[in-house]
Amino acid sequence: MSAPKAEAPLVSAASSPSGLHELLEVHKERPLRCRVEVATHTAKNWGGRHENEDRCMAVHDCLGDSRIPFHTVGVLDGHDTDSASDLVAKLLPVAVGRRMKEGLPISQAYMEAMAEMEERLKNEHATAGTCVNSCTIAAGRVWCANLGDCRAALVLLEASATASGAAKAEVLMWLSRDHKASCPIEQKRIEAVGGSVIDGRVEGLEPSRTLGDFDVKMTVKPGVISIVPEVRSVEVDAGSTSAGRRGILMCATDGVWDVMTGQ
């Protein structure tokens, strides 16, 4: 049986909790339990057309007195060499974590960190680019910041397990929406800032939000290829028992999602 599908809501200025400090205040009366196990896999694309330009990231950190640990995980899809995806994978989790610990809302922390990564890539004089899908997990809540056409899905598991120990999927929650020039919403955004989409691409570039890609960005108006991520959030343990709630968070590049459905 297929699990029902849903989409996590976009974070707004009124979203609560907006960041780690507010999350700590919300949970001050009870312990913050959140255990994260990470597994990664990457493979060179079939046919060996170029080297593997995808990267993954998984960083553990904590706020202040360690009362609220948080994890930053995600994937990056590089193009025109791996220089952009490699640099951002190493620097983005630290840049986001620093801002969150300073008290910024997580959506703002990601926006500023993405802008910082863009400047770092300019200093590298790189024409390479990368899509980014980054998730922050803390105290039973997941935030996902997406830039491009990587994708994240959260499968929430039923509390009861079968005799074999397996748990059934309760719901498939999409945490991101692809940013491709061919998508009607993105095409409308591009045209509103003076750009144009031809055959589903902008100057040959299919993803419509990326870091880097300065060879394309220099030929179009500012903001056509955006560095502003969409941030969505969902509470994992809403309505869960004292035993907690389990889920599987899948972050993958389009090398997976182009050939596999969420189900």
RARA-V873431 format. One line per field, one symbol per residue. phi: phi as a letter, one per 40 degrees, with the letter a starting at -180 (. if undefined). psi: psi as a letter, one per 40 degrees, with the letter a starting at -180 (. if undefined). burial: 1 if it has 16 or more other ideal C-beta (glycine too) atoms within 10 Angstrom, else 0. A space follows every 10 residues. Layout:
phi: ???
psi: ???
burial: ???
//
This chain:
phi: .cccbabccc cbcccbccac ccccccbcca ccbabbbbbb aaacccggca ccbcbbaabb aacfcgcbca bbbibbbcaf gccccccccc bcdccccccc cchcdcccdc cccccccccc ccccfcccba cbbbbbbafg bbbbbbahbc abbbbcbccc bcccgcbccc abbcbabcbb dccdcccccc ccbgcabbfg bbfgcccbba bgfccccccb cdgcccbccc bbaaccccgc cccgbbabbb baccccccbb ccc
psi: hiiiiihiii hideihidad ddddddedei ighhhhhhii hiiiihefdi iheiiiihhh iihbeedgii hhiaihhiif iedddddddd dddddddddd deeiiddddd dddddddddd dddefheiii ihhhhhhhfe ihhhhhgafi ihhhhhiidi iideeiiihd ihhheihigi dehddddddd ddeeiihhfe ihfehdhehi iafddddeei ihedhiehih hiiihdehei aeeihiihhh hiieddeeei id.
burial: 0010000100 1000101111 1011001000 0101000000 0000000000 0011111010 1010000111 1111111111 0111111110 1110111011 1001111111 1011011101 1000011111 1111111111 1111111111 1111111000 0000001011 0111111111 1010011011 0000101000 0110111111 1111011001 0001111011 1111011000 0000111011 1111101000 000
//
